[in-house]
Amino acid sequence: MDDFRTKFIEEASELIEKMEDALLDLEKSPDDENLIQLVFRVMHTLKGNSSMFGFEQIEKFTHNLETIYDLVRNQQLALSEEIINTTLACVDHLKNMLDESNYEDSDFMTTHNGLMAKILYIANPSEHPMGTDGASPSPTAPQSTPAQPEELATYYILFEPHETIFNNGTNPLYLLDELSELGQIKAFAHLNRMPAFEQLDTDLCYTYWEIFLSTDKDLDAINEVFIFVESDCKLDIQKISDVNILNNNKFIGELEELVRTKSDIGLASAQQLAMRSTSQVKHAKAEVVKKERINTREKNVSSIRVSSEKLDSLMNLVSELVITQARLSLFDNQHDVHGLTPIVESVQKLSRQLRDLAFGIVLIPIENLITRFQRLVRDLSVELKKEVDFIADGTDTELDKTIIDNLADPLMHILRNSLDHGIEEAEVRIAHGKPVKGTIKFKAYYSGASVIIQISDDGAGMNPEAIREKAIQKGIIAPERKLSKKEILDLIFLPGFSTASKVTDISGRGVGMDVVRKKIAAIRGEVDVDSELGRGTTITIKLPLTLSIIDGLLVSINKTSYVIPLAAIKKIYAVDKKLKYGSFNNLKTLDDEQIPFFSLRKEFNLTPSDEQMEQIVVVNFEDSNVGLVVDHVEGEYQAVLKPLGRHYKSHDIFSGATILGNGTVALVMDTNKIIKMFAHLTH
Amino acid sequence: MEPLTSNKSNSYLTFKLGEEQYAAHVDKVLNILEMSPLTHVPKAPEYMKGVMNLRGAVLPVIDARIKFGMEATEYTSNTCIVVLDVDMDGDSVHVGAIVDSVQAVIEIKTEQILPLPTLGSRYKAEYIIGMAKLDNKFIIILNMDAVFSADEITTLKIEAETTAMAEETAEAEAPTEAN
């Protein structure tokens, strides 16, 4: 039974997270029926699950919460900011409710009762319909939501009062008001009969109207509005569409265009336009329904729970398979067995596909983190009274689950810093001519074999001078030391450095950027900072795509095999050694481009070879190309990365090793680190 | 030569580096391998001889002679790799140690282990558990965890000192004991 409860808690946490996600979206587009539906559905599932597993408190709590959203989705209750705020507070509370030991805490119970009362208050007054229009379905019959919009129809009304209409005390504008109570209206007033000012008789009515009304009432109800003026006006009411086309921007636009050019729309052209829009609206509606169906179908398939241990053993097996496959290929090369080659090739193909698939499984989109961040930014901006827009881009970028898990804390820290120290107070922003609302951008994208995550704000930026002074004051650098701007900014990653001049509740709890860098380094990532005083700060994090298998190029140097990650490689050139050493300053012109190069033989302190030809492997290095000279290029190779072990921990120019088909070990180069090391040595 | 395990016994594996005999508790020894080709890791410290494939895993191999500050010699047919399971900050880590030759598995009772003579502050006692005298020969019992897990550069320095000291001690001790 305990097992079931754990499972319930696991599932419930997921549901709550989903709900939070949907709520935050809903806050941005409160009219989105799909989102309201989603929130309702999630609550409903949560309620069902909790009653099944005996979490009565949660069941009761969600039941009441669900009532609100049932009203909302049946359009008996408008979704206000208050509702969303309360629901978000409830979401937080629900998370705590999962831990039953909390129920003994009196603070917890106060919150609980407070929220409960609030929910009931929101749900209750609305049980009496808000008086928009009668026939609303009862809350106990939760049928498919937008029952009413379906019955809407659009009418064309030509209302042309006689000039003398004012004589019996009628104000045509009141009639329009009355019409608007029937539904949504769009009225065009025509003033073209208005005489010149001198001839104007204030007792006469010169204006006439063309009105479009979309309503669920029938023709009689519309006629009733005009019942007292029937004899005093020319009236023409025609149904032009059996759906609401007044929300169709194109239709309205066309109407406005007509009014501008021809002044009168006329029944004929109104009908014509309406016909086109009707089909469009219907089409769009069908699309929405279809999309919804697809969405639900996708959702059903996409959620399958597998324990991470199973995944781990799958990965290990795939790694073993890849190694064994390499042995098989080698065997095939060495022995001439009839018919073996095609089998080996298909095994190779299959194992590659299997590998990609298996590794795809453990990749999860970075989106999973974003909800948390949106929430953080939202809450913090309220707390700090700073208006901030959080824009997330590239959230579908996928990363290894372990990397994502280890990324949450450092990213939260960076975001907190941006909000607290980066974005200025509203007055300061206005004074600097910036928009009042600050912006924090989160951007993730692939770059070669890495994923780049950038967090940038348009806040105050960092003052290199201030950082420098502080570093001197703290004894981190010597006063006379000359540093470039980048080097100065890099100082913030040193232990014991905190730029905040005052300690606030949000950041400055003694945990600094040094911890961020350490945590990111632990998942083989790198973090950099760039800042423009007055313009904002950008933090860039570079992460490896996956931790275990890479596509590589097998090369040999002095009869030893090495693997260079394929993702870093641009091109390979074969060069005559004599020509190469004649080149100036370790630069070689290849394809009209001057490329600096390093001889790995030389850099690895090996004796020069006596072979005539060498290969230059050109790799990417910080936006430029660098050549690495090797003896031979053996070919493409899928390398299962094995750690070099703790003894080589500080030796990071190799990101690991791999076992070749013949059982020997080949080292996998980290080209970035290798080039950095060599570049450093030559300077 | 697979498992040399015993229930926290008094068994020790003895091996030679130069003329000196050392011992490691068998619980720390996983395997003894013939000297096999290693993949050299460029730019690593000299005593880090390279890596090898041990049943699908990558095993770092350390030359014990260089690590202990002795002169490197040619490998012979007696040269062995002792695969050790050492404790590094609570994690068990496998590492191979190249030794001149493996001698035997012997019993050393706890009471036979002599504490190190406190000859001066230079002695790094944490690398050596003690000494034992068997058949008129001294065996230095090493603390494998400490020797093979300490930070490489400092270890090198300290180890060089320690070994020199150990030799000195052994020499100094021998005559007194013989009397």
Interface residues (C-beta under 8 A of the other chain):
Chain A: E320 I323 T560 S561 E603 F604 N605 L606 K642 P643 L644 G645 R646 H647 Y648 S650 H651 I653 F654 G656 A657 I659 G663 T664 V665 A666 L667 M677
Chain B: P37 T39 H40 V41 P42 K43 A44 M48 V51 M52 N53 G56 A57 V58 L59 P60 I62 M88 D91 V93 H94 V95 S149 E152
